[in-house]
Amino acid sequence: MTERKTKKKNRKRPGTEWGISAKTAFVVALFCLVVLLAVFVFQILLLDVFYEGSRIREAKSMDSHIQEGWNEVNFTELFHDYANKHDLNAILCEVENGVTFVQMISWVNTGVRIYGIKGDDFNYYYQCAVQSKNGLYIEKRTENVEEEIDIRLPPKEEPYQSEGETAPRWEEQVMPFFSRKTERSAVYVHVFDKGGKTYMLILNIRLNPVDATRRTLLQQLGFVFAFILAVGTLVAVFLSRYISEPIVKMNQAAKELARGRYDADFTGKGYREVRELGNSLTYASQELSKIDGLQKELIANISHDLRTPITMIKGYAEVIRDLPGENTPENMQVIIDEATHMSELVNDLLDLSRLQNGTREPVVERFNLTGEIRSMTQRYIKFLEQQKYVLSFEYDRDAYVVADRVMIMQVVYNLLNNAFNYTGEDKTITIRQTIRGDLVRIMVTDTGDGIGPEQIPLIWDRYYKVDRVHRRAMVGTGLGLSIVKEILQAHSAGFGVESKVGQGSTFWFELKQDGEGQKDE
């Protein structure tokens, strides 16, 4: 009971599953949200991290330029230009023993007050840089700064003056205003040796503009969100229709195909995969139509082949029962022959079914293929004499193979019977054996009307007839080529047919040799 309840819960009600349109819209909307979330995280939340990293990289780049251009004539000019370009307060000085300034090489103030560097700071920075592995020290700082700003107020209005007096004087008032704010900055210190002397580079890096930039980006993000959401909705609607419409049409056509309409239209438009799916379904529809036709033909042909012996057996049995003296060996032989033909037909159908289902697998053994074919031809002597056929077997030497002997001889038997049924008026049939390398090829040739190239792929189907008019086979049951195909495929053997209209046909198959018969002819 519990399992049944679980299964019922897991079953979805019809119409609750999402269609392509809904899933496409959901995926596009989800993608837009992920993009916006990524923009928010990187542009807003992590802006400080990226900005600080960028500013410190600029300081390192200036340090590298100083090292490269140390001996340049315009070194001081380059030093100032780079500091001003990247908004860096820079100090380059020569030091001795970490506390004594020999001389100030260069100094740049970009005009932006970050915080002052006191005399004691030089010694502190020098010690920190020297103690580091590569003489480099970076420090991030935050401090509260009081800033004095001059605020200009409108002038006071003087008392009203009568006519004739000078015009009133308007004077602008200036008031000092003190503000406190938090300054964020970084100090980049590098101590290095050049020409036997020690130098210290100090770069002041301002980090404050990030807050204002963040507020601006946050405002823009709202507009970007609305824009992406609108565009994403339009794209989702367009894509869902563009993808789902041809698939919906194919689904309807598939339902028509299930009802037996093999002319259903699966033509698909849109993406390449949809067009390929449409072409595949169209091809499948055509093949199903052929299979349906072959199935109907198979039923009709089997009914015909069964009806004929049943009619003859019934007729001869009634004659023997009703007419005195008709119980002759000849009449009884007819009944026996027709019953044998029916038995062969049923057995062939059963063999074909087992081969196709994989329940009859080859039992391999090593045997003399040439000797087996030679013995088979001997068993046809009486039949050849009665029907005036001419059968020859051409071979150079015996060939041994490893295969299922019974199955392979059934292949030769069926090919030979097929040749008896379709050979020409001269009733000549030839079996040839050729050896090339480690392969032995058996060919059965008749002198019949031949097969057209468009019909060759179809002759291996059950009961397929080139002339499309079913007639009872003189020898065999009409299922021989289908059985040949299944047996040779089970042996992974090569096989085929070479035929020209009006010049007869040659059916062949190849097997690998085993033993001494592997040298070329």
C-alpha positions as CSV (number, residue, x, y, z in Angstrom):
1,M,0.0,0.0,0.0
2,T,2.8,2.4,0.8
3,E,4.5,1.9,-2.5
4,R,1.3,2.5,-4.4
5,K,0.7,5.8,-2.5
6,T,4.3,6.8,-3.2
7,K,3.8,6.1,-6.9
8,K,0.6,8.1,-6.9
9,K,2.3,11.0,-5.3
10,N,5.2,10.9,-7.8
11,R,2.8,10.9,-10.7
12,K,2.3,14.3,-12.3
13,R,-1.1,15.3,-13.3
14,P,-1.6,15.9,-17.1
15,G,-0.8,19.5,-17.9
16,T,1.4,20.1,-14.9
17,E,4.7,19.5,-16.8
18,W,6.4,22.5,-18.2
19,G,6.5,23.0,-21.9
20,I,9.3,24.3,-24.0
21,S,7.9,27.8,-24.0
22,A,7.7,28.0,-20.2
23,K,11.1,26.3,-19.7
24,T,12.8,28.7,-22.2
25,A,11.2,31.7,-20.5
26,F,12.3,30.5,-17.1
27,V,15.9,29.7,-18.3
28,V,16.3,33.2,-19.9
29,A,14.9,34.9,-16.8
30,L,17.1,32.9,-14.6
31,F,20.1,33.8,-16.8
32,C,19.2,37.5,-16.6
33,L,19.0,37.3,-12.8
34,V,22.4,35.5,-12.6
35,V,24.0,38.1,-14.8
36,L,22.6,40.9,-12.7
37,L,23.7,39.2,-9.5
38,A,27.2,38.8,-10.9
39,V,27.2,42.5,-11.9
40,F,26.1,43.5,-8.4
41,V,28.7,41.3,-6.7
42,F,31.6,42.4,-8.8
43,Q,30.7,46.0,-9.5
44,I,29.2,46.9,-6.1
45,L,30.3,44.5,-3.3
46,L,33.8,43.8,-4.6
47,L,34.4,47.2,-6.0
48,D,36.7,48.1,-3.1
49,V,38.8,45.0,-3.6
50,F,39.3,45.5,-7.4
51,Y,39.9,49.2,-7.0
52,E,42.5,48.8,-4.3
53,G,44.2,46.1,-6.3
54,S,44.3,48.3,-9.4
55,R,45.7,51.3,-7.5
56,I,48.5,49.1,-5.9
57,R,49.3,47.7,-9.4
58,E,49.7,51.3,-10.6
59,A,52.1,52.0,-7.8
60,K,54.1,48.8,-8.6
61,S,54.1,49.9,-12.3
62,M,55.6,53.3,-11.4
63,D,58.2,51.5,-9.3
64,S,59.2,49.4,-12.3
65,H,59.4,52.5,-14.5
66,I,61.7,54.2,-12.0
67,Q,64.0,51.2,-12.0
68,E,64.0,51.1,-15.8
69,G,64.5,54.8,-16.4
70,W,67.0,55.5,-13.6
71,N,69.8,56.6,-15.9
72,E,67.6,58.6,-18.3
73,V,68.4,62.3,-18.7
74,N,64.8,63.4,-18.1
75,F,64.3,61.0,-15.2
76,T,62.8,63.7,-12.9
77,E,60.4,64.7,-15.6
78,L,59.3,61.1,-16.1
79,F,58.9,60.7,-12.4
80,H,56.6,63.7,-12.1
81,D,54.6,62.8,-15.2
82,Y,53.8,59.3,-14.0
83,A,52.9,60.4,-10.5
84,N,50.6,63.1,-11.7
85,K,49.0,60.8,-14.3
86,H,48.0,58.3,-11.7
87,D,47.2,60.7,-8.9
88,L,50.1,59.5,-6.6
89,N,51.9,61.5,-4.0
90,A,55.5,60.4,-4.5
91,I,58.8,60.8,-2.5
92,L,62.1,59.5,-3.7
93,C,65.1,60.1,-1.4
94,E,68.5,58.8,-0.6
95,V,68.9,57.4,2.9
96,E,71.8,56.3,5.1
97,N,71.5,53.9,8.0
98,G,67.7,54.2,7.8
99,V,67.5,57.5,9.7
100,T,69.6,60.0,7.9
101,F,68.4,61.7,4.7
102,V,71.3,62.4,2.4
103,Q,69.2,64.2,-0.2
104,M,65.7,64.4,-1.6
105,I,65.9,63.1,-5.2
106,S,62.4,64.1,-6.1
107,W,59.1,64.9,-4.6
108,V,55.6,65.1,-6.1
109,N,52.4,66.4,-4.5
110,T,49.4,65.8,-6.6
111,G,47.4,68.4,-4.7
112,V,45.2,65.9,-2.9
113,R,45.6,65.8,0.8
114,I,45.4,62.2,2.1
115,Y,47.3,62.5,5.3
116,G,50.6,63.9,6.3
117,I,53.8,62.0,6.5
118,K,55.8,62.9,9.6
119,G,59.5,62.7,10.2
120,D,59.2,59.6,12.3
121,D,57.2,57.9,9.6
122,F,60.2,57.7,7.3
123,N,62.2,55.6,9.8
124,Y,59.2,53.4,10.4
125,Y,58.6,52.8,6.7
126,Y,62.3,52.2,6.1
127,Q,62.5,49.5,8.8
128,C,59.3,47.8,7.5
129,A,60.6,47.7,4.0
130,V,64.1,46.5,5.0
131,Q,62.7,43.7,7.1
132,S,60.6,42.4,4.2
133,K,62.0,39.8,1.8
134,N,62.3,42.1,-1.3
135,G,62.5,45.5,0.4
136,L,58.8,46.2,-0.4
137,Y,56.2,47.2,2.1
138,I,52.5,48.0,1.5
139,E,50.2,49.4,4.2
140,K,46.5,50.3,4.0
141,R,45.4,53.1,6.3
142,T,42.2,54.7,7.4
143,E,42.1,57.9,9.4
144,N,39.7,60.7,10.3
145,V,40.7,64.0,8.8
146,E,39.4,67.5,9.7
147,E,39.2,69.7,6.6
148,E,38.8,73.5,6.6
149,I,36.6,74.8,3.7
150,D,35.8,78.4,2.9
151,I,32.1,78.9,2.4
152,R,31.1,82.1,0.7
153,L,27.8,83.6,1.9
154,P,25.7,86.3,0.1
155,P,26.5,89.8,1.3
156,K,24.5,91.6,4.0
157,E,22.0,94.1,2.7
158,E,22.9,97.6,4.0
159,P,20.2,100.0,5.2
160,Y,18.1,101.8,2.6
161,Q,19.6,105.1,1.4
162,S,17.8,108.1,0.1
163,E,18.2,109.7,-3.3
164,G,21.4,111.4,-4.0
165,E,23.4,109.2,-1.8
166,T,25.8,106.7,-3.1
167,A,24.6,103.2,-4.0
168,P,24.6,100.6,-1.2
169,R,27.6,98.4,-1.0
170,W,27.3,94.6,-1.3
171,E,30.1,92.6,0.2
172,E,30.6,88.9,-0.1
173,Q,31.1,87.1,3.3
174,V,33.6,84.3,3.7
175,M,33.2,81.9,6.6
176,P,35.5,79.1,7.6
177,F,33.9,75.7,7.8
178,F,35.5,72.6,9.3
179,S,34.4,69.1,8.3
180,R,35.5,65.7,9.4
181,K,35.7,62.8,7.0
182,T,37.3,59.4,6.8
183,E,40.1,59.0,4.4
184,R,41.2,55.7,3.0
185,S,44.6,55.4,1.5
186,A,47.6,53.1,1.1
187,V,51.4,53.6,1.4
188,Y,53.7,51.8,-0.9
189,V,57.4,51.8,0.2
190,H,60.3,50.2,-1.7
191,V,64.0,50.3,-0.5
192,F,66.5,49.5,-3.2
193,D,70.2,49.9,-4.0
194,K,71.6,51.7,-7.0
195,G,75.3,52.4,-7.6
196,G,76.3,51.5,-4.1
197,K,73.7,53.8,-2.5
198,T,70.4,53.1,-0.8
199,Y,67.2,54.8,-1.9
200,M,63.6,54.8,-0.6
201,L,60.5,55.3,-2.7
202,I,57.3,56.2,-0.9
203,L,54.0,56.4,-2.9
204,N,50.8,57.8,-1.3
205,I,47.7,56.1,-2.9
206,R,44.3,57.6,-2.5
207,L,41.4,55.1,-2.3
208,N,38.4,57.3,-1.4
209,P,36.6,57.8,-4.8
210,V,35.2,54.3,-4.6
211,D,32.3,55.3,-2.4
212,A,30.9,57.8,-4.9
213,T,31.5,55.5,-7.8
214,R,29.6,52.7,-6.0
215,R,26.6,54.9,-5.4
216,T,26.6,55.9,-9.1
217,L,26.9,52.3,-10.2
218,L,24.1,51.2,-7.8
219,Q,21.8,53.8,-9.4
220,Q,22.7,52.6,-12.9
221,L,22.2,49.0,-11.9
222,G,18.5,49.7,-11.4
223,F,18.1,50.9,-14.9
224,V,20.2,48.0,-16.2
225,F,18.0,45.6,-14.3
226,A,14.9,46.9,-15.9
227,F,16.4,47.0,-19.4
228,I,17.8,43.4,-19.2
229,L,14.5,42.1,-17.7
230,A,12.5,43.7,-20.6
231,V,14.9,42.5,-23.3
232,G,15.2,39.0,-21.7
233,T,11.4,38.7,-21.6
234,L,11.1,39.5,-25.3
235,V,14.0,37.1,-26.1
236,A,12.4,34.4,-24.1
237,V,9.0,34.8,-25.9
238,F,10.7,34.8,-29.3
239,L,12.9,31.8,-28.6
240,S,10.2,29.8,-27.0
241,R,7.9,30.3,-30.1
242,Y,10.8,29.8,-32.5
243,I,11.8,26.5,-30.9
244,S,8.4,25.1,-29.8
245,E,6.3,25.7,-32.9
246,P,8.0,23.2,-35.2
247,I,8.2,20.7,-32.4
248,V,4.5,21.0,-31.7
249,K,3.8,20.5,-35.4
250,M,6.0,17.4,-35.4
251,N,4.2,16.1,-32.3
252,Q,0.9,16.4,-34.2
253,A,2.4,14.7,-37.2
254,A,3.7,11.9,-35.0
255,K,0.2,11.3,-33.7
256,E,-1.0,11.1,-37.3
257,L,1.7,8.6,-38.0
258,A,0.7,6.5,-35.0
259,R,-2.8,6.3,-36.5
260,G,-1.3,4.9,-39.7
261,R,-1.0,8.0,-41.8
262,Y,2.5,7.5,-43.3
263,D,2.2,10.7,-45.4
264,A,2.4,12.9,-42.3
265,D,4.5,16.1,-42.8
266,F,7.5,16.3,-40.5
267,T,9.1,19.3,-42.3
268,G,10.8,21.3,-39.6
269,K,12.0,24.9,-39.6
270,G,14.2,26.8,-37.3
271,Y,17.4,25.4,-35.8
272,R,19.5,22.8,-37.6
273,E,18.7,20.2,-35.0
274,V,15.0,20.7,-35.5
275,R,15.4,20.4,-39.3
276,E,17.5,17.2,-38.9
277,L,14.8,15.8,-36.5
278,G,12.1,16.5,-39.1
279,N,14.2,14.8,-41.8
280,S,14.8,11.8,-39.6
281,L,11.1,11.5,-38.8
282,T,10.2,11.8,-42.4
283,Y,12.7,9.1,-43.3
284,A,11.3,6.9,-40.5
285,S,7.8,7.5,-41.8
286,Q,8.8,6.4,-45.2
287,E,10.5,3.3,-43.8
288,L,7.5,2.4,-41.7
289,S,5.4,2.7,-44.8
290,K,7.6,0.3,-46.6
291,I,7.6,-2.1,-43.6
292,D,3.9,-1.9,-43.4
293,G,3.6,-2.7,-47.1
294,L,6.1,-5.6,-46.7
295,Q,4.2,-6.9,-43.7
296,K,1.0,-7.0,-45.6
297,E,2.7,-8.6,-48.6
298,L,4.4,-11.1,-46.2
299,I,1.0,-12.1,-44.8
300,A,-0.5,-12.4,-48.2
301,N,2.4,-14.5,-49.5
302,I,2.6,-16.8,-46.5
303,S,-1.2,-17.2,-46.8
304,H,-0.7,-18.1,-50.5
305,D,2.1,-20.6,-49.8
306,L,0.1,-22.2,-47.1
307,R,-3.2,-22.2,-49.0
308,T,-1.7,-24.0,-52.0
309,P,-0.4,-27.2,-50.2
310,I,-3.5,-27.2,-47.9
311,T,-5.8,-27.2,-50.9
312,M,-3.8,-29.9,-52.7
313,I,-3.7,-32.1,-49.5
314,K,-7.4,-31.7,-49.0
315,G,-8.2,-32.3,-52.7
316,Y,-6.1,-35.5,-53.0
317,A,-7.4,-36.8,-49.6
318,E,-11.0,-36.3,-50.8
319,V,-10.2,-38.1,-54.1
320,I,-8.6,-41.1,-52.2
321,R,-11.7,-41.1,-49.9
322,D,-14.4,-40.9,-52.5
323,L,-13.0,-42.7,-55.5
324,P,-12.1,-46.4,-55.3
325,G,-8.7,-47.3,-56.6
326,E,-7.2,-43.7,-56.2
327,N,-5.3,-44.8,-53.1
328,T,-2.1,-45.0,-55.1
329,P,1.5,-44.3,-54.1
330,E,1.6,-41.4,-56.5
331,N,-1.4,-39.6,-54.8
332,M,0.0,-40.3,-51.4
333,Q,3.4,-38.9,-52.4
334,V,1.7,-35.6,-53.5
335,I,0.2,-35.3,-50.0
336,I,3.5,-36.1,-48.4
337,D,5.4,-33.6,-50.6
338,E,2.9,-30.8,-49.9
339,A,3.0,-31.5,-46.2
340,T,6.8,-31.4,-46.3
341,H,6.7,-28.1,-48.1
342,M,4.4,-26.7,-45.3
343,S,6.7,-28.0,-42.7
344,E,9.7,-26.4,-44.4
345,L,7.9,-23.1,-44.6
346,V,7.0,-23.2,-40.9
347,N,10.6,-24.2,-40.0
348,D,12.1,-21.4,-42.1
349,L,9.8,-18.9,-40.4
350,L,10.8,-20.2,-37.0
351,D,14.5,-20.1,-37.9
352,L,14.2,-16.6,-39.2
353,S,12.5,-15.5,-36.0
354,R,15.1,-17.1,-33.8
355,L,17.9,-15.5,-35.8
356,Q,16.4,-12.0,-35.6
357,N,15.7,-12.4,-31.9
358,G,19.2,-13.7,-31.2
359,T,18.0,-17.0,-29.6
360,R,19.8,-19.1,-32.2
361,E,23.5,-18.4,-31.9
362,P,26.3,-19.9,-34.0
363,V,28.1,-23.0,-32.6
364,V,31.5,-22.7,-34.3
365,E,33.8,-25.5,-35.4
366,R,36.5,-26.1,-37.9
367,F,35.4,-27.9,-41.0
368,N,36.2,-28.3,-44.7
369,L,33.9,-25.8,-46.5
370,T,34.9,-27.0,-50.0
371,G,34.2,-30.7,-49.1
372,E,30.8,-29.8,-47.6
373,I,29.8,-27.9,-50.8
374,R,31.1,-30.8,-52.9
375,S,28.9,-33.3,-51.0
376,M,25.9,-31.0,-51.3
377,T,26.1,-30.8,-55.0
378,Q,26.2,-34.6,-55.2
379,R,22.8,-34.7,-53.4
380,Y,21.3,-32.7,-56.2
381,I,22.1,-35.2,-59.0
382,K,18.6,-36.8,-59.1
383,F,16.9,-33.4,-59.1
384,L,19.2,-32.1,-61.8
385,E,18.4,-35.1,-64.0
386,Q,14.6,-34.7,-63.6
387,Q,14.5,-30.9,-64.1
388,K,17.3,-30.7,-66.7
389,Y,19.5,-28.3,-64.7
390,V,23.2,-27.9,-65.2
391,L,25.2,-27.4,-61.9
392,S,29.0,-27.0,-61.7
393,F,31.3,-26.3,-58.8
394,E,34.6,-24.6,-59.6
395,Y,37.4,-24.6,-57.0
396,D,41.2,-24.8,-56.8
397,R,41.8,-26.5,-53.5
398,D,40.0,-27.3,-50.2
399,A,39.4,-24.4,-47.8
400,Y,38.9,-24.8,-44.1
401,V,36.9,-22.3,-42.0
402,V,35.8,-21.9,-38.4
403,A,32.0,-21.3,-38.2
404,D,28.7,-23.0,-37.5
405,R,28.7,-25.7,-40.1
406,V,25.0,-26.2,-40.1
407,M,24.3,-22.5,-40.6
408,I,26.9,-22.0,-43.3
409,M,25.6,-25.0,-45.3
410,Q,22.1,-23.6,-44.9
411,V,23.4,-20.4,-46.5
412,V,24.8,-22.3,-49.5
413,Y,21.6,-24.4,-49.7
414,N,19.4,-21.2,-49.8
415,L,21.6,-19.4,-52.3
416,L,21.5,-22.5,-54.5
417,N,17.7,-22.9,-54.3
418,N,17.3,-19.2,-55.1
419,A,19.5,-19.8,-58.2
420,F,17.3,-22.7,-59.2
421,N,14.2,-20.6,-59.0
422,Y,15.5,-17.6,-61.0
423,T,18.0,-19.0,-63.5
424,G,17.5,-18.5,-67.2
425,E,16.2,-20.8,-69.9
426,D,19.5,-22.6,-70.2
427,K,19.1,-23.7,-66.5
428,T,22.8,-23.2,-65.8
429,I,24.1,-22.6,-62.3
430,T,27.7,-22.2,-61.3
431,I,29.3,-22.3,-57.8
432,R,32.8,-20.8,-57.6
433,Q,35.3,-20.7,-54.8
434,T,38.1,-18.2,-54.7
435,I,40.8,-17.6,-52.1
436,R,42.5,-14.2,-51.5
437,G,44.8,-13.9,-48.5
438,D,43.0,-15.3,-45.5
439,L,39.5,-15.0,-47.0
440,V,37.6,-17.6,-49.0
441,R,34.7,-16.4,-51.1
442,I,31.8,-18.6,-52.3
443,M,29.8,-17.3,-55.3
444,V,26.6,-18.7,-56.7
445,T,25.8,-17.5,-60.3
446,D,22.6,-17.9,-62.3
447,T,21.7,-16.8,-65.8
448,G,18.3,-15.2,-65.0
449,D,16.9,-11.7,-65.8
450,G,19.1,-10.0,-63.2
451,I,18.2,-7.4,-60.6
452,G,18.1,-3.6,-61.0
453,P,20.4,-1.5,-58.8
454,E,17.5,0.2,-57.0
455,Q,16.1,-3.2,-56.0
456,I,19.3,-4.8,-54.7
457,P,19.0,-3.4,-51.1
458,L,15.5,-4.9,-50.8
459,I,16.0,-8.4,-52.0
460,W,17.1,-9.5,-48.5
461,D,13.7,-8.7,-47.1
462,R,11.3,-11.5,-46.4
463,Y,9.3,-12.5,-49.4
464,Y,10.5,-9.6,-51.5
465,K,10.0,-10.3,-55.2
466,V,11.7,-8.4,-58.0
467,D,8.8,-8.7,-60.3
468,R,6.3,-7.9,-57.4
469,V,4.2,-10.9,-58.6
470,H,4.3,-13.7,-56.0
471,R,4.7,-17.2,-57.3
472,R,5.4,-20.4,-55.5
473,A,9.1,-21.2,-55.4
474,M,10.0,-24.4,-57.3
475,V,12.6,-25.1,-54.6
476,G,12.5,-23.8,-51.0
477,T,10.0,-21.5,-49.3
478,G,10.9,-18.0,-50.5
479,L,12.5,-17.0,-47.2
480,G,16.0,-18.1,-48.1
481,L,17.7,-14.7,-48.7
482,S,16.4,-13.3,-45.4
483,I,17.8,-16.4,-43.6
484,V,21.1,-16.0,-45.4
485,K,21.4,-12.3,-44.3
486,E,20.7,-13.1,-40.6
487,I,23.2,-16.0,-40.5
488,L,26.0,-14.1,-42.2
489,Q,25.5,-11.1,-40.0
490,A,25.6,-13.4,-36.9
491,H,29.0,-14.6,-38.2
492,S,30.2,-11.0,-39.0
493,A,30.8,-12.2,-42.6
494,G,30.8,-10.1,-45.7
495,F,28.1,-10.8,-48.3
496,G,26.4,-9.2,-51.3
497,V,25.1,-9.5,-54.8
498,E,26.4,-8.4,-58.2
499,S,23.8,-8.2,-60.9
500,K,22.9,-6.6,-64.1
501,V,19.5,-6.6,-65.8
502,G,19.4,-9.3,-68.5
503,Q,22.8,-10.8,-67.4
504,G,22.0,-12.9,-64.4
505,S,23.1,-12.5,-60.7
506,T,25.9,-13.6,-58.5
507,F,25.4,-13.9,-54.8
508,W,28.5,-14.2,-52.7
509,F,29.8,-14.4,-49.1
510,E,33.2,-14.5,-47.5
511,L,34.6,-16.2,-44.4
512,K,38.1,-16.3,-42.9
513,Q,40.2,-19.4,-43.5
514,D,41.7,-21.6,-40.9
515,G,44.5,-24.1,-41.1
516,E,46.6,-24.7,-44.2
517,G,44.5,-23.2,-46.9
518,Q,45.5,-19.6,-46.3
519,K,48.0,-19.0,-49.2
520,D,46.9,-17.1,-52.3
521,E,45.9,-18.9,-55.4
